[in-house]
Amino acid sequence: MNILVTGGEGFIGSAVCRHLAADPKVNVVNLDKLTYAGNLASLRQIENHPNYSFLQADICDDTGVLEVLRSNEIDIVMNLA
């Protein structure tokens, strides 16, 4: 299952990403703009997991988000942005 988490660098989003990445059947794509609330250090422990990836992007960029959805074959979107 491929899950897109928007806002995954925030407090709640990072906890969700860590939880999801612990499941080897789940691929996590974390999309975050990295505003004041984003903290890259919060996900250091999973940044090299084979089933986790981070993309710095703005969810307001509909063309970019659509490309992420298509290229990663996303099944579920969790909007925490």
Sine and cosine of phi, psi and omega as CSV:
sin_phi,cos_phi,sin_psi,cos_psi,sin_omega,cos_omega
0.00,0.00,0.68,-0.73,-0.01,-1.00
-0.93,-0.36,0.86,-0.52,-0.07,-1.00
-0.87,-0.49,0.78,-0.63,0.12,-0.99
-0.99,-0.13,0.83,-0.55,0.07,-1.00
-0.94,-0.34,0.89,-0.45,0.09,-1.00
-1.00,-0.07,0.66,-0.75,-0.06,-1.00
0.97,0.22,0.48,0.88,-0.07,-1.00
-0.95,0.30,-0.14,0.99,0.04,-1.00
-1.00,-0.07,-0.07,1.00,0.05,-1.00
-0.98,0.19,0.00,-1.00,-0.07,-1.00
-0.87,0.50,-0.81,0.59,-0.02,-1.00
-0.96,0.30,-0.70,0.72,-0.02,-1.00
-0.86,0.51,-0.64,0.77,-0.01,-1.00
-0.92,0.38,-0.60,0.80,0.06,-1.00
-0.91,0.43,-0.65,0.76,0.04,-1.00
-0.90,0.44,-0.71,0.70,0.00,-1.00
-0.87,0.49,-0.70,0.72,0.02,-1.00
-0.88,0.47,-0.68,0.73,0.00,-1.00
-0.89,0.45,-0.74,0.67,-0.03,-1.00
-0.91,0.40,-0.64,0.77,-0.04,-1.00
-0.92,0.40,-0.32,0.95,0.03,-1.00
-0.94,0.33,-0.29,0.96,0.01,-1.00
-1.00,-0.07,0.91,-0.41,-0.04,-1.00
-0.91,0.41,-0.24,0.97,0.02,-1.00
-1.00,0.06,-0.06,1.00,-0.07,-1.00
-0.91,-0.42,0.76,-0.65,0.15,-0.99
-0.98,-0.22,0.81,-0.59,-0.06,-1.00
-0.95,-0.32,0.82,-0.57,0.14,-0.99
-0.93,-0.37,0.89,-0.46,-0.03,-1.00
-0.98,-0.19,0.89,-0.45,0.01,-1.00
-0.92,-0.40,0.88,-0.48,-0.05,-1.00
-0.58,-0.81,0.64,-0.77,0.02,-1.00
-0.98,0.22,-0.32,0.95,-0.05,-1.00
0.89,0.46,0.86,0.50,0.11,-0.99
-1.00,0.10,-0.31,-0.95,-0.02,-1.00
-0.83,0.55,-0.48,0.88,-0.08,-1.00
-1.00,0.08,-0.26,0.96,-0.04,-1.00
-0.98,0.21,0.61,-0.79,-0.02,-1.00
-0.62,-0.78,0.98,-0.18,-0.04,-1.00
-0.86,0.51,-0.50,0.87,-0.02,-1.00
-0.90,0.43,-0.41,0.91,-0.06,-1.00
-0.92,0.40,-0.32,0.95,-0.02,-1.00
-0.86,-0.50,0.34,0.94,0.01,-1.00
-0.84,0.54,-0.60,0.80,-0.07,-1.00
-0.92,0.40,-0.32,0.95,0.01,-1.00
-0.88,-0.47,0.04,1.00,-0.11,-0.99
-0.86,0.50,-0.38,0.93,0.01,-1.00
-0.96,-0.29,0.15,0.99,0.06,-1.00
-0.88,0.47,0.63,-0.78,0.01,-1.00
-0.92,0.39,-0.37,0.93,-0.03,-1.00
-0.97,-0.26,0.37,0.93,0.01,-1.00
-0.74,-0.68,0.68,-0.73,0.11,-0.99
-0.60,-0.80,0.49,-0.87,0.00,-1.00
-0.87,-0.49,0.71,-0.71,0.07,-1.00
-0.78,-0.62,0.82,-0.57,0.09,-1.00
-1.00,0.07,0.91,-0.41,-0.04,-1.00
-0.33,-0.94,0.25,-0.97,-0.01,-1.00
-0.97,-0.24,0.79,-0.61,0.00,-1.00
-0.92,0.40,-0.24,0.97,0.06,-1.00
-0.97,0.23,-0.20,0.98,0.06,-1.00
-1.00,0.07,1.00,0.06,-0.11,-0.99
-0.88,0.48,-0.58,0.81,0.03,-1.00
-0.91,0.41,-0.69,0.72,0.02,-1.00
-0.90,0.43,-0.68,0.73,0.01,-1.00
-0.91,0.42,-0.66,0.75,0.03,-1.00
-0.87,0.49,-0.64,0.77,0.04,-1.00
-0.91,0.42,-0.65,0.76,0.05,-1.00
-0.89,0.47,-0.70,0.72,0.02,-1.00
-0.87,0.50,-0.71,0.71,-0.03,-1.00
-0.95,0.32,-0.76,0.65,-0.11,-0.99
-0.93,0.36,-0.42,0.91,0.01,-1.00
-0.97,-0.23,0.06,1.00,0.00,-1.00
0.74,0.67,0.81,0.59,-0.09,-1.00
-0.92,0.38,0.75,-0.66,0.04,-1.00
-1.00,-0.10,-0.59,0.81,-0.09,-1.00
-0.69,-0.72,0.65,-0.76,0.11,-0.99
-0.91,-0.42,0.79,-0.62,0.10,-0.99
-0.92,-0.38,0.96,-0.29,-0.06,-1.00
-1.00,-0.01,0.98,-0.21,0.02,-1.00
-0.91,-0.42,0.24,0.97,-0.01,-1.00
-0.99,0.16,0.00,0.00,0.00,0.00
